[in-house]
């Protein structure tokens, strides 16, 4: 039987770092519209559902081709509200489905193939969760330090006798391109790494995560460059 694969975009209205970012136009398209587009372009996501507490976001989501079957309760849309609880609320509010795909609006440069790769990795059946990563720009054993109580620096994660970065285990940055799991895992657990986790590596240029004005400006530069490349 073909699994029911549903995509979710969690977009609350109270962002303080970049107010209104979820529907802020990026090269003429509301930010969350790119997540909707990637879900549709994947060819494997049957429904795209937006969870929000904000009627303006709900209206924009519908205009972009997503469904908004409920509004998220205010207590699940505060700055300190764990997003996992918003995930749980969403899966409990809907009918039965098999595969949950979270597509944060803040990663607009993802493409449908990235979403499809994550779903296919999950459907192999040897994990509970799929997350996306990119190659780390900084290695915690060579390029990251911590300060002690006197303000002196030391390596964050020293590797003993390993003296060259090339000999160290590869390090990756987690991205917000996609998360894939099951409704059951969300109901029975409270965090990403409480089960078996696989990763899909995404190129850095498709893994930009928008949290600040600088992030937004960089994403807009990359998006305009991409869109200009499509023009005849």
Phi, psi and omega in degrees: 000136181291127181290148174275116183247116183242138178260146182229138174239119182259110190223090179279163186268354190256032180298127179264327181297321180214084186307135178070017189296328187295335178239012177293133181294130174242109186051042173090358182238133176305141187309313182293342178299330179290325177293319177299315182297316181296322178298314179295320182291340181296332182076004182233350181267119187281318180229149176238118188239132177256129174256115181212158174260357192249118180301328179293321177293320179300317180296316179296321180298315179296321179296334180272357177101014178259166175261147173228081186282351180203162169256139182288138177300147184301325182291347177257012182232020177277168178302326185260012180280122178298130181296334178303322179291327174293322174301312183296319178300317183296314183290329179285338183276350188241170177290175183296136169212172190256319188233128181258127179236114176265129182234086181303139180297340187281003177240068190287348184270359173300159175236169182302325180296329177294316179296314180300319180297322179293316179296316180296322177297317179296318184290351174297336173089011183249022178208168177256341185208142171240131175236165179252148180222166169225159179301133183290138175282334180233137179261130184296344180266354183227332188238001180238137181234163172233160181250138176276183186295342177263001178088009179273144185265147171214161180300141182296315182223077181297147184248029176065243185276356180285116186255344183241140178301326182298337181267355182275156175301144179299144178240147183227149170266133172290146177239173178253025183296315180193152172227132181231131178201196179246154173304323181297317180298319179297319181290327188263354182228177183225016180192158185301319191261025176269007176219196179277123187244127171254161179235154168240124181275134182240140177301147184304324184289347176253005186246014180298131180247124186269119176225341183227172176299322179296317177301316182297316180297319180293317179297321180293321176301312181294321181294317179296322178296318178297313183293324178294328179291339180274344184283145180291000000 
